[in-house]
Every structure is written in structure tokens, then in C-alpha cells.
Amino acid sequence: MPDALFYVLVVVLVVLGLASFALAMERHWRQLRPGSPIARPTTLVLRAIGATALAASLALCLWLDHGTIASLVWVMALVPAALAVTFTFSWRPQWFAPLLWWTGTRP
Amino acid sequence: MFATFRLSMTWLHTWFGLVLGYVLVVVFFFGSLSVFDREIDRWALPETRFEAQPMPSFDEVLAPVFRELEPHPDDMAATARRVIGPLPDPGTLELASLYAYTTHRDPVLLVGGEFGIPNKPKDASDEHQHVHGWATIDPRTGTPLPVDRLKIGSDFFYPMHYSLHLHAWNDVGYWIVGFAALVMLAALVSGVVVHRKLFRELFTFRPRKQPQRRLLDLHNLTGVVALPFHFFFALTGLIIFAAIYLPVSDKLLKPLHDAHERLESTQTGLPLEPAGQPAAMASVDAMVAEAQRRWAERGMAGEVGLLFADHLGDTNGYVSIYRAGTDRVSLTGEGIHFRASTGEVIRVEPPAGVVAGINDFLTGLHLQHFRHWLLRWLYFLGGMAGCVCIATGFLFFVEKRKQQHAREGRSGARWVDALAVAAVTGTLIATAAILVANRLLPEDLPARGTWEERVFWLAWLGALLHAAWRSAPVLQARRSAAWAEQCLAVSVLAVVAVLLNWITTGDHLWHTLTTGYWPVAGVDLTLLAAAAIAAMTARRLWSTTPTWEPAHA
């Protein structure tokens, strides 16, 4: 697999991680589940998924480049990823619905 | 003065952010362009559109180049003002030291050196008894580029980023940029205090709310998601120029500095002064081979980035060879120094200690000599996020006050808005204009580079005057027509620049994309993307009336 695909994977993981953290917030959870307040265990699971995805992306960066460059790539990848997550919540929040498949059917 | 800490932080953020924001947006924008300075150089100098080259053979290619090198007329003129009596004919001056510098992105090589002069300085404390010469050469042949060609990326946009090209009053531009960076740090900290909902609204942008809310959301978003980038770039920018802002060692503690220089010289074995005994130079290529062998031994195989030689033609002469930084962030050269006359190793620089290591990392983080295209684009994006953050800051300032100013008959919001137009779209117009001028001016025009710079400044001045003229509606709390009109101008100029590149060089996008010549393809694609965004913005500004009209009494 060429390096470019690994970097795509880094960005995907960062987006996934930030989106999970966002979904664990009441404000964004309601965009997808308007009727039901978020349950405490759901919050914790979403945060755990977010942390795992971010940790995995960082590990991948460290595997791809020298540690100094890897840390910068990871921190800087947060910028477009956070913008993408934010704008998706602004215009197409339903795109994140698959991330909540395990929480049961949509009300 | 203020009832709460938060109110005082709001005041600080608003007013310092506004005043220095005009500088910061320029610094952010040209900093972002500087990420791709070498690529912009290739676009602007079609004769240099070939693959990046490693440092050429010194013995075969560079030695003859340095024999031909003469002091630069600009520095001859500057030096003549500093010294007593007329300078000798530049052709007769002897080269005392030399350098050759390249990076992994440079097809061309920068060479230069210092020529000794017999004149005494007018100011007795002035120890600089040299006049400089420099040239940009094709490293494959040693042929120099014409001196009046402007490397728009590395010699115009990049210095704009840190000096604003303001060299009067002891390089006041550096000081303005430094102060702006300091204010940037204060604005980030105060912004976080003012924000209050940093985490709760981390991913929040509400496009359907009223303009003030939308602008503030976008301002917070672009400020917060790139907060580490903004913070570290402002900080490292200050660190890089710390010696200019706080000239402790070579100005305030001059005797200590000089004593340290002598002590260091005895410790490193690198002579400070020539011995006065002539000596020929051994093969520099052999020294380069030895340096590369030693780097490879340490697991840092690489090309030469900087080659420096001092006390030329003297027994005290030495050659320093530094590695080009490509595979790590820290800006260290792993320098190896050789006795010029024999080629024996005098000194191998030890690995940096903790403090020096941190400094090398922070400096390298900002100056980015590494080879990593994704990280370059991410930096560019971070810089653009900074520009959006500052621009939305201006717009929020105006939106928040324009109704009140209109009611009270004040013009503050108008002038803030006009200056914001000049700083945001005006900068884009000037940037596109210099590229258009670069392709339109006759090839044989004397001082062609100077004319390109003049077009840049005139276009910017024009944008400022236009913004001032068209911003009158802000007085009635309506939108300035300048925004849409300048967006359209940006769009047209950017497309014209791409077309002119095609017409004058034949390197159209299809050609550069299919042959994989990314420096020019990247600049063209970025220009087209900018044109598209500017055109869409102009269209939206014209098609939408402001969502809320002033409440006329």
C-alpha cells in the first residue's frame, strides 16, 4: 500500500475520532437523536471510540515518519478534520448516523 | 477599569486584535504562501522549471563560479555609504569567504560570499569589513540567472511575511511583525478567556443564524481548531528573531560576546582570523564525500544543504559542510568542519543538548526544511484558517457596531470595514497582480523584478482606495460594495494569471499535470481554486441582500 493511502487512513481516523467526541456532546447527539437525551454509558462509549481512533491515528503517524514530523502531522491533521466534522454537523449531520448504529434503531 | 477579568480580556482582544489584525492577516497570508515559496519561484521563473538538483561538485562546477563572482552592485552602494573613501573596483576585490545553499526543493543554487575591502568604516565600532556578492546559478552548468529576475516566492512573498518589506528606520517591519506576533499570543489567550464555551461549542457553526452569530462561530472555529498551530507559529516566529528583538549577546554584552567567540574558537579549532600565510585549497569534493560517509554512519544519510568556507587561500582556511534537513523537523546541519588546505577533519559538531535541541525543533517547526508534502499542505491550511479567523474578526467588529455607528452618525465601522477589504481582498488582488505582471512584462525590460514589485504595491494601493471609496454604505449600516467587487477582481486576475502562464510558457495545466510537474501545476490549481471561491463569494454577496436592514428611526 503506498504511503498516500496510509495518510488518507490517518485523516479518516482523526475525523472518526473527532466525530465520536462530538456525538458524545448533548448538542450534537440531539442533531441525530432529537427525542432522546444521551445516556451516560453511551457518552462514555463514544468517548472511548474517539480516544481509540485518535490514538490509532497518532500511532500510524509515528509508524510512518520520524517522531518529530509525525507529531506535527497528527496535530495539523486535526485542523481539516475538525473543520470537516463541524461543517458536516452544520449541513449534513445525518452523514454521521452510521457511527451510532450500535445505539439501536433511530427513533 | 473593568468590572470583571473577562471584560478586560474582551477589551484587549477587540482592540489589539483589530489594530494588529491588519498586520497579522498579511503575515498569515504571506506565511502560508511561503510554505510553497520555491514552487512560486518556479512559476515566476520559467527558465528554472526543471527537477530539484543536489549540491553540485565544488571542484568542477562551483570553483569556477566563485572565481567569476563579483560584489553585488546593491551591496557596493550600501557599503560605500558606510566606509571612508571610495571603494576599489569590484573586479579587483578578493573573495574572503563563500557559501552555497540549496534545499531538496531547489533546482537552482544560491551562491555568495564576502569580499575584503581596504576602507576604514565611518563608525569605529563597525567591524564589518566586507562587501557581499551573490548569485543564483543553474547547478548543472554553473550559468548564473540574470540579476534583475525576481524570485517572487522566496525573495518577495517570504520576506513580506517577516519584514513587510519595510526597511526604513532600522528595519521597522521586523519590529511591527514581532509586536504583532506578541499580540497574537495575547489575542489567543484572551480569546480563550472571552470564548467561555471553548469545548461546548468546539464543533459548532450555525450557518442559518444571524450574521453576527455566524461570523463569531466561524471566528471561534478557525481560531480554536488551529489553536496549537496559531500559538506555536507566533511563538516560534518570535524565537527565530529573538536575537533581533533582544540583541543581548552581540549588542548589550558585546565584550562578553567577543570573549566567548575567542574561547569558542580555541575549543572548536575553527580559526577566527586568517593567519596571513597563503595556502591552496584541497579537494572540497573529497571533504563532501567524507562528510556524507560520516552522516551515513550515524544513520542520517543525506545531501549537502549548506557549504561554507572561510579565510579563503589562507592556512587558517576551513570548510564547513552541513546536511540538508529533510527527514526530521529539527533544523540542525550535523556540521562537519575541514581544514581547507589539507582536507583533514577539524571538528564534528556534537549532537545538540536539551536546550539547543528544543530550540532546533521549534525553529525547524517554523522554517520547515523537511521533505513532507502533506505536512506542507496542512501548514498552508493552518495559515488559511488563521486568515479566516482574523478576517471574520474584522467583520464581526463591523457587524456588531455598524447599526449603532449609523444611528450616531459615526464613521468608525466604515473605516474598519474599508481597511479590512484592503487587508483581505486587497492582499489577494496585489498577489494575483504581481503574478500577472510577471507574465506580461517584456522579458528584456531592465530591472524587471523591480517593476513586478511596483505593480504589487500599486495594485494594493488601488485596492485600498477602491475600498475607501466604495465603503460609504457602511455609514448607513449597509454592506460595502467593495467586498463583492474586489472578490470579482481576484477571481478575474487569478484566472488571467493561469491563462498567461499557459500562453507565455506553454505549460498549461494538462501538460504539468500529466507530466507530474507539481510546482507549476500546484500554483495554477491553487489560483483556480482561489478564483472559484472568490467568484462564488462575489455571486453570493450580490444575490443576497443583507438579512437584516438597519432599523430606521
Contacts between the chains, C-beta under 8 A, distances in Angstrom:
chain1	res1	chain2	res2	distance
A	7	B	374	5.4
A	18	B	203	7.4
A	22	B	202	7.5
A	22	B	203	4.5
A	25	B	200	7.1
A	25	B	203	7.6
A	27	B	200	7.1
A	27	B	201	7.9
A	27	B	204	7.1
A	28	B	203	6.4
A	65	B	372	7.0
A	66	B	327	5.7
A	66	B	328	4.6
A	66	B	329	7.7
A	68	B	328	5.0
A	68	B	329	3.8
A	68	B	330	6.2
A	68	B	361	6.3
A	68	B	364	7.7
A	69	B	327	7.7
A	69	B	328	6.3
A	69	B	329	5.6
A	69	B	370	5.9
A	69	B	372	5.8
A	69	B	375	6.6
A	72	B	329	6.3
A	72	B	365	6.5
A	72	B	375	5.9
A	73	B	372	7.2
A	73	B	374	6.5
A	73	B	375	5.3
A	73	B	378	6.9
A	75	B	228	5.4
A	75	B	229	7.4
A	76	B	229	6.5
A	76	B	375	6.4
A	76	B	378	3.6
A	76	B	379	6.7
A	76	B	381	7.7
A	76	B	382	6.1
A	77	B	378	6.4
A	78	B	225	6.7
A	78	B	228	7.9
A	79	B	225	5.4
A	79	B	226	4.8
A	79	B	229	6.5
A	79	B	378	6.7
A	79	B	381	5.9
A	79	B	382	5.5
A	79	B	385	6.0
A	80	B	378	7.2
A	80	B	381	5.7
A	82	B	202	7.4
A	82	B	203	6.9
A	82	B	221	7.9
A	82	B	225	3.8
A	83	B	221	7.1
A	83	B	222	7.8
A	83	B	225	6.1
A	83	B	385	7.4
A	85	B	203	5.5
A	86	B	202	8.0
A	86	B	203	4.5
A	86	B	204	6.9
A	86	B	205	5.1
A	86	B	221	5.8
A	86	B	225	7.6
A	87	B	205	6.5
A	89	B	203	5.7
A	89	B	204	7.7
A	89	B	205	7.7
A	90	B	205	4.7
A	90	B	206	7.0
A	90	B	207	5.4
A	91	B	207	7.1
